[in-house]
Amino acid sequence: MSTAFFGPDNKPRCGWTGGAPEFLDYHDSEWGFPVKDDRRLFEKLCLESFQSGLSWRTILVKRDNFRAAFCHFDFDKIAKFDDQDRDRLLKDAGIVRHRGKIDAVINNAKRAQELVADAGSLAAFFWRYEVDAKHRGKPQSVSTSEQSVTLAKDLKKLGWKFVGPTTVYAFMQAMGVINDHTEECVIRTEVDQARTRFKKPD
């Protein structure tokens, strides 16, 4: 029996798409499409960190609030956050008020600056861990991978926080570093085509 979710056009999508009303547009227009914009990459990794222990819907419905609270994830601005900013964020009911995760975003913004100085861009670094279709199993059959374990270890060595293998794998799925749409999903081919056209950053 198929576990696909059929959208308004009666075409199959990944099963999780039917889990909440907000998921369809996110799935069809964002999830899995390759990204090389550093701010978007930083945002997504931060949001995946906030999701830890929560549902993605909780984060997705608050995404605009997160963007407003964190300067649209401009890591150069976040790196300058001080105790007053931290207190402001801890009082912001529009986001997830978790001190450790908030501190991790501020810390990771500084680490992002260092990584850009070393690698040229976040995109150039993250896309080193791209997963080729020939070297992976069935889509959405695992929550970590060899590449996500390696990337998580490498980030931690560089001082990043809240970047475990599962968080990193979800980030890789979302940002197109891997195409993890199911085989029957109508969007899978679109993502494959987008990844074929995508020019990886140097």
C-alpha positions, 0 to 999 in steps of 0.5 A, a space after each residue: 500500500 502506498 504511503 504517499 500523500 496526494 496533493 490537490 492535483 492528485 499527484 503523489 508526494 512524500 508521505 510526511 507532506 500530509 502531516 500539516 497544512 503548512 507542509 505542502 507548499 514547503 515540500 513542493 517549493 523548498 525541501 530538497 532544492 539545492 541552496 548555495 545562499 549562505 544566509 539561507 544555509 545558516 538559517 536552516 541549520 539554526 532552525 534544525 537545531 531549534 527543532 531538536 526534540 520538537 516537531 518541524 511544524 512547530 518551527 515552520 509556523 514560527 519561522 517568520 518570528 525566528 527571522 525577525 528575532 535573529 536579523 533574518 539570520 544575518 550571521 554577521 549581525 548575530 555574531 555581535 549579539 550580547 547579553 541584552 540580545 540574549 535576554 530579549 530572545 528568552 522573553 520572545 514568545 514567538 520563538 522557542 525560548 531555549 537558552 542552550 539553543 539561543 546561545 548555540 545560534 549566537 556561537 554558531 554565527 561567530 563560527 560561521 564567520 570563521 568558516 567563511 574566512 577559511 572556506 570562502 563561503 558556507 556553501 563551499 564548505 557544506 557542498 563538500 559533503 554532497 551525497 551522490 544518488 549512487 551512494 545512498 539507500 532508499 529515500 527517507 529510510 534513515 535519519 543519519 548518514 555517513 556524510 552527516 556523521 562526518 559533517 557533524 564531527 567536522 562542525 563540532 571540531 570547529 566549535 559549532 554547537 547543537 549540530 548532531 548527525 540527525 540535525 545535520 542530516 535533516 539540514 542536508 535533506 532540506 538544502 538539497 545536499 541529498 535528494 531524499 524525496 521518495 521515488 514516487 514523489 512528483 517533486 523528486 524529478 524536479 529536484 533531480 533536475 535542479 541539482 543537475 543544473 546547480 553549479 556547486 560553489 568553489 
